Amino acid sequence: MTKKFSDKARGLPIAFEHETVADFLDRWLEQSVKPSVRPPTHQQYHQHARLYLKPALGGVRLADLRPQHIQAFINGQLKAQ
């Protein structure tokens, strides 16, 4: 709990124990991206998350996300080109 308060005070996002990558992306797009970019940019980020990130990584709990997940996602995207 102390770490979460410390992270919040430093402006870091707080990962909830059961939060998935999809949950995080939705919150990040709404709370961080939307207020700071123009609407077309927000829409493009939202589309990339919906089409690519969420299908591949959305079901992974944020606390369990590892570099291997990211590398597998990147490898899959490169292979699909």
Summary of the structure (lengths in Angstrom):
residues: 81
radius of gyration: 14.2
end to end distance: 43.4
largest distance: 44.5
contacts: 183
relative contact order: 0.14
helix: 70%
strand: 2%
